Amino acid sequence: MQQQAGRRLAQQRQQTCLQASPVHRLRIRSRPRCQTVVNYAAVPVGIVERPKQEQRPLPKHTEGAADDPSLMNPLLRQERLGTGWFGVIIGEMDGVLVDSTQDAHEQAWLAVGREFDLPRPLGQVLRRIQGARDEVVIMQMFHWTRNPSQAAKIAQRKEEIFDSIMNGVQPAEVPGVRSYLDTLRNYNIPVALATAQRERRVKPAIDRLNLANYFDAVVTAEDNGSPEVEFYYMCAAQQLQRPFVRCIVVGDSNRSVEAAHELGMKSVIVTGPNQPAWNFSGADLVVRSLSSLSFVNMKSLFGNEDLVEAQFEMEEEPSYS
């Protein structure tokens, strides 16, 4: 009897263990071998660990605004850093190379306005059209029309009236131009002519005066479809292979000053005998004639080049969050 009671007690204990052990057996079977136990309390919430990226090399050191680190020749880099390495852009033909014909142009504009029954432009607007292309004057300054074909028709008629006013008279060369261009040639300074006038007027004029050989590039209205004067200067600088900060724009109006400074170029104004110097206070240098513009004066414009900051900056996109 005692043996049977002992067997029954052992069976009861075994059944009790089997009833309590399924969870324990599942835990042991569900755990994979070599499982790594992670202490999640030691990892901050929201931080994702990433492999370290390969560090990129720092940009090459530049010695100045005109330096080009891609040049492998140190002598060429040294030459670019000198103040004598620059280019000259003649910003307008009338008033700088030849005598100004601004009065004849104003008369032609007033005559074509009366002929097409268009409103008379204001005097202050007439004074600002110098250096602008005819179609730009018609559509954006006089606001006579927004139709390009109509603007071209008015511009063509204006040119015919201008020719009749000039009556075959060609403007003479401005005193001091040839000696100034000779100075630039002696110092190997490249020169470009950038004007909003049409090629049929520019090329014959410089050929007649024997000035074509002085220019390394000539930019006219046919070379640029933009209404802005800055694009004429940009095209000229690219053809001269000079950076904007190493270009000097020689003009005779505040329009050339504004365009040159917008690109980071230097501005020189030739006032002539009729314009007051105080009217061009924004220019970097003001002279009465090109004969008084020496090579030393032009070099001095780049003396404080390291202090000049870039005018163009990348615009930040607006945030919509």
C-alpha positions in Angstrom: 0.0 0.0 0.0 2.8 2.4 0.8 4.5 1.7 -2.5 1.3 2.4 -4.4 0.8 5.6 -2.5 4.4 6.6 -3.3 3.9 5.9 -7.0 0.6 8.0 -7.1 2.4 10.9 -5.4 5.3 10.7 -7.9 2.8 10.7 -10.8 0.9 13.7 -9.4 4.2 15.6 -9.0 5.2 14.8 -12.6 1.8 15.9 -13.9 2.2 19.2 -11.9 5.6 19.8 -13.5 4.3 19.1 -17.0 1.4 21.5 -16.5 3.8 24.3 -15.4 6.6 23.7 -17.9 5.1 24.5 -21.4 6.0 28.2 -21.3 9.5 27.4 -20.1 10.0 25.0 -22.9 8.7 27.5 -25.5 11.1 30.1 -24.3 14.0 27.8 -24.6 13.0 26.6 -28.0 12.2 30.1 -29.4 15.6 31.6 -28.5 18.1 31.1 -31.3 21.5 29.9 -30.7 24.3 32.5 -30.2 21.6 35.3 -29.7 23.2 38.6 -28.8 21.4 40.2 -25.9 21.2 44.0 -26.3 20.8 46.4 -23.4 18.2 48.8 -24.9 18.4 51.1 -22.0 22.0 52.1 -23.0 20.9 53.2 -26.6 19.4 56.8 -26.6 16.1 57.0 -28.3 16.1 58.6 -31.8 19.8 58.2 -32.5 20.7 56.0 -35.5 24.3 54.9 -35.7 25.8 55.1 -39.2 29.2 54.2 -40.5 31.7 57.0 -40.7 32.0 58.5 -44.2 35.3 59.0 -45.9 36.6 62.5 -45.4 36.9 64.7 -48.5 40.0 66.8 -49.2 39.8 70.5 -48.4 39.6 73.0 -51.3 42.9 74.2 -52.7 44.1 77.5 -51.3 43.7 80.5 -53.6 46.0 83.4 -53.3 43.6 86.1 -54.6 40.4 86.8 -56.6 42.2 86.3 -59.9 44.0 83.1 -58.9 43.3 79.9 -60.6 44.5 76.8 -58.6 43.9 74.5 -61.6 46.9 76.0 -63.4 49.9 73.7 -62.9 52.4 76.4 -63.8 53.3 78.6 -60.8 54.7 81.3 -63.0 51.3 81.7 -64.7 49.6 81.9 -61.3 52.0 84.5 -60.2 51.3 86.6 -63.3 47.6 86.5 -62.6 48.1 87.8 -59.1 49.9 90.9 -60.3 47.9 94.1 -60.7 49.1 94.4 -64.3 47.0 91.4 -65.4 43.6 92.7 -66.5 41.5 93.4 -69.5 39.8 96.5 -70.8 36.3 96.7 -72.2 35.3 99.8 -74.1 31.7 100.1 -73.0 30.4 102.3 -75.8 31.6 103.6 -79.1 29.9 107.0 -79.2 31.6 109.4 -76.7 34.6 107.1 -76.0 36.0 106.2 -79.4 34.2 108.7 -81.7 32.4 112.0 -81.1 29.0 111.5 -79.5 26.0 111.5 -81.8 23.5 111.5 -78.9 21.8 114.7 -80.1 21.1 113.2 -83.5 19.7 110.0 -81.9 17.4 112.0 -79.7 16.1 114.0 -82.7 15.5 110.7 -84.6 13.6 109.3 -81.6 11.3 112.3 -81.4 10.7 112.3 -85.2 9.8 108.6 -85.3 7.5 109.1 -82.3 5.6 111.8 -84.2 5.5 109.8 -87.4 3.9 106.8 -85.6 1.7 109.0 -83.4 3.4 107.7 -80.2 3.6 109.6 -76.8 6.6 111.9 -76.4 9.2 110.4 -74.0 10.3 112.3 -71.0 13.5 114.2 -71.1 15.1 112.2 -68.2 14.3 109.0 -70.1 15.9 110.3 -73.2 19.1 110.9 -71.2 19.2 107.3 -70.1 18.8 105.5 -73.4 22.5 105.8 -74.2 24.0 102.3 -74.5 20.7 100.6 -74.9 19.5 98.7 -77.9 16.8 100.3 -80.0 14.2 97.5 -79.4 14.9 97.7 -75.7 14.4 101.5 -75.7 11.0 101.1 -77.6 9.6 98.2 -75.4 11.1 98.8 -72.0 12.0 102.4 -71.7 9.5 104.3 -73.9 6.8 101.6 -73.5 5.6 102.3 -77.0 4.7 98.7 -77.7 5.1 95.1 -76.5 5.0 93.6 -79.9 8.5 92.6 -81.1 7.7 92.9 -84.8 6.2 96.3 -84.3 9.2 97.4 -82.3 11.6 96.2 -85.0 9.6 98.2 -87.5 9.9 101.3 -85.4 13.6 100.7 -84.8 14.3 100.3 -88.5 12.5 103.6 -89.3 14.4 105.4 -86.6 17.7 104.3 -88.1 16.6 105.7 -91.5 15.7 109.0 -89.9 19.1 109.0 -88.1 20.9 108.5 -91.4 19.1 111.3 -93.0 19.9 113.6 -90.0 23.6 112.8 -90.2 23.5 113.3 -94.0 26.6 111.2 -94.6 28.7 112.9 -92.0 30.9 110.4 -90.0 31.8 111.1 -86.4 35.5 111.9 -85.9 37.9 110.1 -83.6 38.1 111.3 -80.0 41.4 112.9 -79.2 43.7 110.6 -77.2 42.1 107.3 -78.3 44.9 106.0 -80.4 47.6 106.8 -77.8 45.6 105.1 -75.1 45.1 101.9 -77.3 48.9 102.0 -78.1 49.6 102.0 -74.4 47.4 99.0 -73.8 49.1 97.2 -76.7 52.6 97.9 -75.3 51.7 96.3 -72.0 49.9 93.3 -73.7 46.5 94.3 -72.2 43.6 92.7 -74.2 40.9 95.1 -75.3 37.3 94.5 -76.3 34.6 96.8 -77.7 31.1 96.1 -76.3 28.3 98.2 -77.7 24.6 97.9 -78.2 24.8 99.4 -81.7 24.4 97.2 -84.8 27.3 95.6 -86.6 26.6 97.5 -89.8 27.5 100.7 -87.9 30.3 99.5 -85.7 32.5 97.5 -88.1 32.7 100.2 -90.8 33.4 102.9 -88.3 36.4 101.2 -86.7 37.7 100.1 -90.1 37.5 103.7 -91.4 39.5 104.9 -88.4 42.0 102.0 -88.6 41.2 100.9 -85.1 40.1 97.3 -85.8 43.6 95.9 -85.1 43.5 97.2 -81.6 40.6 95.1 -80.5 40.8 91.4 -79.6 37.0 91.1 -79.5 34.0 93.2 -80.8 30.5 92.6 -79.3 27.5 94.2 -81.0 23.7 94.0 -80.9 23.7 90.9 -83.1 25.9 89.0 -80.6 23.6 89.4 -77.6 19.8 89.0 -77.5 19.5 90.2 -73.9 18.2 93.7 -73.1 20.7 94.1 -70.2 24.0 95.8 -70.8 25.7 93.4 -68.3 25.5 90.6 -70.8 27.5 92.6 -73.4 30.2 93.0 -70.8 30.0 89.3 -69.8 30.4 88.2 -73.4 33.4 90.6 -73.9 35.1 89.3 -70.7 34.7 85.7 -71.8 36.3 86.5 -75.2 39.2 88.3 -73.5 39.6 85.3 -71.1 39.6 87.5 -68.1 37.6 87.1 -64.9 35.0 89.8 -64.1 37.1 91.1 -61.2 40.0 91.8 -63.5 38.1 93.8 -66.1 37.9 97.6 -66.5 34.9 99.1 -68.3 35.6 102.4 -69.9 32.3 104.3 -70.6 30.7 107.7 -70.5 27.4 107.2 -68.7 26.1 106.0 -65.4 24.5 103.1 -67.1 28.0 101.6 -67.8 29.0 102.2 -64.1 26.0 100.3 -62.8 26.4 97.4 -65.2 30.2 97.1 -64.4 29.7 97.2 -60.6 26.9 94.6 -60.9 29.4 92.2 -62.4 32.2 93.1 -60.0 34.2 95.0 -62.7 36.0 98.3 -62.3 34.4 101.4 -63.9 36.2 104.3 -65.6 34.3 107.3 -66.9 35.4 109.6 -69.7 33.5 112.8 -69.1 34.6 114.8 -72.2 34.5 118.5 -72.2 30.8 118.9 -71.6 29.9 116.6 -68.7 30.7 117.5 -65.0 32.8 115.0 -63.1 30.5 115.1 -60.0 27.7 113.5 -62.0 29.7 110.2 -61.9 30.5 109.8 -58.2 29.8 106.1 -58.4 32.7 105.4 -60.8 36.0 104.0 -59.6 37.9 106.6 -61.7 36.8 109.7 -63.6 39.0 111.3 -66.3 38.4 114.2 -68.7 39.9 112.3 -71.7 41.6 109.0 -72.5 44.9 110.7 -72.8 45.0 111.3 -69.1 44.3 107.6 -68.3 47.7 106.0 -67.6 48.6 102.4 -67.1 49.6 103.2 -63.5 46.1 104.6 -62.8 44.5 101.4 -64.1 46.8 99.2 -62.1 46.0 101.1 -58.9 42.3 100.0 -59.3 43.3 96.5 -58.2 45.4 97.5 -55.3 42.7 96.6 -52.7 41.4 93.6 -54.5 41.4 91.3 -51.4 39.0 93.7 -49.7 36.4 93.4 -52.5 33.5 91.1 -51.7 31.6 89.1 -54.3 28.4 90.8 -55.6 26.6 87.7 -56.6 25.3 85.3 -54.0 23.2 82.2 -54.2 19.6 83.0 -53.3 18.0 80.8 -50.6 14.9 79.0 -51.5 11.8 80.0 -49.5 10.8 77.6 -46.7 7.2 76.4 -46.8 7.3 74.5 -43.5 
